[in-house]
Amino acid sequence: MKRLGLLLMCFATLALTSCSAIQSAASSDTVASATGQSCGTAVQGLYSAYKRTGTIDLTNTANLNNALTVATAYTNLKQNKGNSNYRKAFTSGLIASSAGLITSANATAFVDKMLATAGLGNINTQTVAQTAATASAIVTLLSVLKQ
């Protein structure tokens, strides 16, 4: 009887530990997907502005906010670049929210370019005053999406 109780306690501990690990992974995927979605929306906004004018005007508040959103997504993606689940969830969110701009066909190239565009890591609220560098980094990223 003692053995059965001990065995049940071990199973209960294992079940709780497993559920906790699964919940943590699911939570991480939810965050990655949400980050990808906000990035996709921002990229779509930036691309529309770029396609319309041929430049990224960072005196425009919407463009500025979108550039900061992309930079934040870049930072999060860079921190999790070794986590394939994070990257998949991020990419799914990106595709879902970019209004068809980022597709399954170009998403990998876009995410790879995003990770390789070092200038994105330098965009933050303090450095936005350096609009030429910020715009250059964003235009480099958007060049993947020539449509």
Summary of the structure (lengths in Angstrom):
residues: 147
radius of gyration: 20.2
end to end distance: 70.5
largest distance: 77.7
contacts: 448
relative contact order: 0.15
helix: 78%
strand: 0%
